[in-house]
Amino acid sequence: MYSMKQYFLILGSLLAFTGIGAVPAGIGYLLDTSGKVMGVSPELLAGSPLKSFLLPGLFLVFINGLANLTGAFLSFKRKRYAGHIGLILGLILCLWIIIQVTWIGLSSFLQPLFLIVGLSDIFLGWKIIKNSSEN
């Protein structure tokens, strides 16, 4: 059985992993909303309602990036709402991946990887919330 300290550490690490990867990717899409700099074609968006990578870039920087880094900080500091934030960010990450795969298809090993990360965030957030409410 893991201790609460370990749950916070693992959740913080997963949130940091997501955030550290998302910020540069999002910046790349914002610098060139056609996606070419990031090695993708605008045709990738043909099955989606989007015409450019502007909105995905913003989402990557602010939600999957900075919000996850903030969540990681709170988790590492074992703050009261770290579990709630981890659970919410995990749900958002899972929805992001599900919508992405629905619109553009399964195009990268990163999609299932981050779905697993999101599910792990949800589980760890729930465990932290549950254990906090029992104490």
C-alpha positions, 0 to 999 in steps of 0.5 A: 500500500502506498502512503499519501506522500507517495500518491502526491509525489506520483500525481505531481510527477505525472502532472509535471510530465504532462505540463513539461511536454505540453508547453513547448508543443503548444508554443510550436503550434502557436508560432506556426498555426499551420502545424508545419513547424511541428511536422504535421500537415493542416490536412490532419485537421480535415475531420475536425471543426478546426482550420488551424492549430491555434486552438490546440496550441492555446489549449496545450500551453494553458491547460495541458501545460501551465495548469498541469505544472501548477497542479504538479506544484500543488501536489508536490507541496501536498496542498489541500486541493491537489487531489481535486486538481489532479482529478479534474486535469486527468478528466480534461486530458482524457477528454482531450485525447478522446476528442483528438482521436475521434477527429484525427484518428490514432496517429501517435503512440503519445495518444494512448500514453497520455490517455493512461496518464490522464486515467492515472491522474484521475485515480490518484486524485480520487485516492488523495481526495478519499484519503483526505476526507477519511482523516 
